[in-house]
Amino acid sequence: LVLELKDVRKGLSQLARNPFTLKHSFVNLELGNSSLKSVDVISNFPNLQVVNLSENSISDLSPLAKLPYLLKLDCSKNSLKECLDYDVPVCNEESLLADGETSIGSMLHEAKCSFNEISSIRDLSGHRFLHTLDLGNNQIEKIQGLQNLEMLTTLILSNNKIGMIEGLEGLPIVNLNLECNLLTSIDNLDKLPRLEKLYLNDNKIGALKGLSGCLNLREIDLGN
């Protein structure tokens, strides 16, 4: 099913004033479990802030590049092969002077991308305000593309194929879920000084060496 304007209007809710344009518009869109394959028409609603596209058959999120105020996205249980594969334009001096364009790029804070077909994590620097990212139940083998997410506090990578903890050095992660992977050690976790909650059950970890730098760690789940 291809998304049409009438379908979008049915899913709109919560009238609010845009803090940048001061115009009133609907900011929530609920399209979960709607048998959708394409969401191209969503680009006609640039003021959306919360979008639920879960439980569909969507494979392309590029229309979301037209939603500069998007804060929360649920695209879980779809057919995505790439992680947040869209880039919101960022204004430069030339476009600011010519068009009055003030876009600062993606404002996305929370993204649920679990239960898709994602095998690798692209460079997510364009989504620099992300603080919660759920990539559980995919086919990811390597942790990468997250190095510039300086606000990331919750990262879920459970039920993937990850064999090594890497690519997270210095990030402000508080909650880290790596359960049900292929880990044999917990190397590099000492480079997450703000870590408080750690989930590692259903891995192949033989020893808990490498937590000396996690001074704030107060909960660890090893399960099996």
C-alpha positions as a Python dict, from the first residue, in 0.01 Angstrom:
ca = {
    (1, 'L'): (0, 0, 0),
    (2, 'V'): (129, 346, -98),
    (3, 'L'): (58, 619, 153),
    (4, 'E'): (-191, 882, 32),
    (5, 'L'): (-283, 1224, 168),
    (6, 'K'): (-614, 1100, 301),
    (7, 'D'): (-435, 829, 500),
    (8, 'V'): (-200, 1081, 655),
    (9, 'R'): (-483, 1312, 757),
    (10, 'K'): (-655, 1025, 938),
    (11, 'G'): (-342, 961, 1143),
    (12, 'L'): (-272, 1321, 1245),
    (13, 'S'): (-320, 1441, 1602),
    (14, 'Q'): (-209, 1698, 1861),
    (15, 'L'): (-234, 2050, 1729),
    (16, 'A'): (59, 2261, 1843),
    (17, 'R'): (253, 2574, 1758),
    (18, 'N'): (585, 2528, 1584),
    (19, 'P'): (852, 2694, 1804),
    (20, 'F'): (1041, 2817, 1499),
    (21, 'T'): (768, 2930, 1260),
    (22, 'L'): (502, 2999, 1532),
    (23, 'K'): (242, 2843, 1303),
    (24, 'H'): (-14, 2593, 1434),
    (25, 'S'): (-9, 2244, 1283),
    (26, 'F'): (-54, 1878, 1374),
    (27, 'V'): (268, 1733, 1511),
    (28, 'N'): (186, 1364, 1572),
    (29, 'L'): (134, 1101, 1302),
    (30, 'E'): (20, 746, 1377),
    (31, 'L'): (54, 501, 1086),
    (32, 'G'): (152, 181, 1265),
    (33, 'N'): (34, -151, 1124),
    (34, 'S'): (-107, 6, 807),
    (35, 'S'): (39, -229, 540),
    (36, 'L'): (251, 54, 399),
    (37, 'K'): (539, 9, 155),
    (38, 'S'): (600, 374, 66),
    (39, 'V'): (563, 696, 266),
    (40, 'D'): (661, 954, 3),
    (41, 'V'): (362, 1177, 73),
    (42, 'I'): (476, 1233, 431),
    (43, 'S'): (712, 1501, 299),
    (44, 'N'): (408, 1729, 261),
    (45, 'F'): (385, 1756, 642),
    (46, 'P'): (715, 1920, 745),
    (47, 'N'): (600, 2019, 1095),
    (48, 'L'): (564, 1664, 1224),
    (49, 'Q'): (751, 1594, 1546),
    (50, 'V'): (642, 1240, 1643),
    (51, 'V'): (593, 970, 1377),
    (52, 'N'): (499, 604, 1422),
    (53, 'L'): (558, 387, 1113),
    (54, 'S'): (600, 56, 1295),
    (55, 'E'): (472, -279, 1168),
    (56, 'N'): (466, -201, 798),
    (57, 'S'): (677, -307, 497),
    (58, 'I'): (871, 17, 450),
    (59, 'S'): (1220, -7, 299),
    (60, 'D'): (1295, 362, 234),
    (61, 'L'): (1295, 647, 485),
    (62, 'S'): (1427, 917, 249),
    (63, 'P'): (1099, 1120, 260),
    (64, 'L'): (1177, 1193, 626),
    (65, 'A'): (1451, 1429, 507),
    (66, 'K'): (1167, 1679, 460),
    (67, 'L'): (1076, 1667, 830),
    (68, 'P'): (1328, 1901, 998),
    (69, 'Y'): (1143, 1910, 1332),
    (70, 'L'): (1108, 1533, 1378),
    (71, 'L'): (1194, 1438, 1737),
    (72, 'K'): (1069, 1081, 1780),
    (73, 'L'): (1052, 807, 1517),
    (74, 'D'): (929, 451, 1547),
    (75, 'C'): (1013, 253, 1234),
    (76, 'S'): (1043, -86, 1404),
    (77, 'K'): (916, -404, 1238),
    (78, 'N'): (964, -297, 877),
    (79, 'S'): (1189, -399, 586),
    (80, 'L'): (1471, -148, 634),
    (81, 'K'): (1821, -250, 533),
    (82, 'E'): (1987, 78, 634),
    (83, 'C'): (1984, 264, 965),
    (84, 'L'): (1816, 607, 950),
    (85, 'D'): (1923, 643, 589),
    (86, 'Y'): (1816, 1001, 529),
    (87, 'D'): (1978, 1340, 583),
    (88, 'V'): (1793, 1658, 677),
    (89, 'P'): (1939, 1959, 493),
    (90, 'V'): (2154, 2199, 693),
    (91, 'C'): (2150, 2566, 601),
    (92, 'N'): (2471, 2741, 507),
    (93, 'E'): (2547, 3112, 484),
    (94, 'E'): (2443, 3124, 119),
    (95, 'S'): (2100, 2963, 167),
    (96, 'L'): (2038, 3168, 484),
    (97, 'L'): (2085, 3494, 299),
    (98, 'A'): (1903, 3392, -18),
    (99, 'D'): (1603, 3202, 119),
    (100, 'G'): (1590, 3272, 491),
    (101, 'E'): (1653, 2901, 544),
    (102, 'T'): (1732, 2820, 909),
    (103, 'S'): (1742, 2439, 917),
    (104, 'I'): (2002, 2299, 1156),
    (105, 'G'): (1970, 1946, 1022),
    (106, 'S'): (1814, 1649, 1196),
    (107, 'M'): (1664, 1719, 1539),
    (108, 'L'): (1582, 1352, 1599),
    (109, 'H'): (1608, 1258, 1968),
    (110, 'E'): (1468, 905, 1978),
    (111, 'A'): (1467, 635, 1709),
    (112, 'K'): (1328, 283, 1729),
    (113, 'C'): (1463, 75, 1441),
    (114, 'S'): (1434, -274, 1589),
    (115, 'F'): (1310, -582, 1403),
    (116, 'N'): (1433, -480, 1058),
    (117, 'E'): (1697, -620, 819),
    (118, 'I'): (1982, -382, 907),
    (119, 'S'): (2324, -544, 873),
    (120, 'S'): (2548, -240, 931),
    (121, 'I'): (2524, 101, 1095),
    (122, 'R'): (2592, 393, 864),
    (123, 'D'): (2761, 711, 984),
    (124, 'L'): (2490, 875, 1195),
    (125, 'S'): (2669, 1207, 1245),
    (126, 'G'): (2380, 1379, 1069),
    (127, 'H'): (2153, 1282, 1359),
    (128, 'R'): (2372, 1444, 1623),
    (129, 'F'): (2093, 1505, 1877),
    (130, 'L'): (2005, 1137, 1918),
    (131, 'H'): (1987, 1033, 2282),
    (132, 'T'): (1800, 701, 2241),
    (133, 'L'): (1867, 449, 1963),
    (134, 'D'): (1709, 104, 1945),
    (135, 'L'): (1864, -131, 1687),
    (136, 'G'): (1768, -456, 1854),
    (137, 'N'): (1673, -764, 1653),
    (138, 'N'): (1862, -687, 1336),
    (139, 'Q'): (2165, -847, 1166),
    (140, 'I'): (2438, -609, 1281),
    (141, 'E'): (2788, -756, 1312),
    (142, 'K'): (2992, -448, 1403),
    (143, 'I'): (2934, -140, 1619),
    (144, 'Q'): (3021, 162, 1407),
    (145, 'G'): (2888, 497, 1286),
    (146, 'L'): (2805, 624, 1635),
    (147, 'Q'): (3126, 804, 1731),
    (148, 'N'): (2987, 1156, 1686),
    (149, 'L'): (2662, 1108, 1877),
    (150, 'E'): (2766, 1318, 2174),
    (151, 'M'): (2419, 1307, 2335),
    (152, 'L'): (2359, 931, 2308),
    (153, 'T'): (2259, 794, 2650),
    (154, 'T'): (2059, 479, 2564),
    (155, 'L'): (2177, 226, 2306),
    (156, 'I'): (2000, -105, 2240),
    (157, 'L'): (2182, -359, 2021),
    (158, 'S'): (2029, -679, 2157),
    (159, 'N'): (1970, -983, 1936),
    (160, 'N'): (2227, -907, 1670),
    (161, 'K'): (2555, -1074, 1562),
    (162, 'I'): (2804, -849, 1738),
    (163, 'G'): (3130, -1015, 1840),
    (164, 'M'): (3322, -718, 1984),
    (165, 'I'): (3247, -404, 2185),
    (166, 'E'): (3397, -115, 1990),
    (167, 'G'): (3317, 224, 1841),
    (168, 'L'): (3164, 364, 2160),
    (169, 'E'): (3466, 527, 2321),
    (170, 'G'): (3386, 844, 2515),
    (171, 'L'): (3013, 844, 2444),
    (172, 'P'): (2781, 947, 2733),
    (173, 'I'): (2598, 612, 2729),
    (174, 'V'): (2409, 538, 3051),
    (175, 'N'): (2207, 234, 2940),
    (176, 'L'): (2366, -27, 2711),
    (177, 'N'): (2188, -344, 2599),
    (178, 'L'): (2404, -603, 2420),
    (179, 'E'): (2217, -918, 2522),
    (180, 'C'): (2187, -1208, 2278),
    (181, 'N'): (2498, -1141, 2070),
    (182, 'L'): (2830, -1322, 2011),
    (183, 'L'): (3045, -1144, 2267),
    (184, 'T'): (3329, -1335, 2434),
    (185, 'S'): (3476, -1040, 2630),
    (186, 'I'): (3378, -697, 2757),
    (187, 'D'): (3684, -507, 2636),
    (188, 'N'): (3645, -128, 2594),
    (189, 'L'): (3353, -89, 2835),
    (190, 'D'): (3590, 97, 3068),
    (191, 'K'): (3580, 377, 2811),
    (192, 'L'): (3216, 448, 2901),
    (193, 'P'): (3254, 640, 3229),
    (194, 'R'): (2882, 728, 3259),
    (195, 'L'): (2755, 373, 3216),
    (196, 'E'): (2497, 279, 3481),
    (197, 'K'): (2302, -17, 3339),
    (198, 'L'): (2453, -298, 3132),
    (199, 'Y'): (2273, -598, 2981),
    (200, 'L'): (2493, -885, 2858),
    (201, 'N'): (2288, -1201, 2907),
    (202, 'D'): (2296, -1473, 2641),
    (203, 'N'): (2650, -1411, 2519),
    (204, 'K'): (2971, -1616, 2557),
    (205, 'I'): (3155, -1397, 2804),
    (206, 'G'): (3405, -1584, 3019),
    (207, 'A'): (3526, -1310, 3254),
    (208, 'L'): (3423, -964, 3375),
    (209, 'K'): (3754, -791, 3317),
    (210, 'G'): (3750, -433, 3198),
    (211, 'L'): (3493, -255, 3412),
    (212, 'S'): (3736, -56, 3626),
    (213, 'G'): (3654, 267, 3445),
    (214, 'C'): (3277, 226, 3487),
    (215, 'L'): (3255, 401, 3822),
    (216, 'N'): (2882, 469, 3791),
    (217, 'L'): (2783, 113, 3700),
    (218, 'R'): (2509, -2, 3937),
    (219, 'E'): (2324, -271, 3745),
    (220, 'I'): (2460, -555, 3530),
    (221, 'D'): (2259, -844, 3389),
    (222, 'L'): (2456, -1151, 3279),
    (223, 'G'): (2163, -1393, 3265),
    (224, 'N'): (2292, -1705, 3094),
}
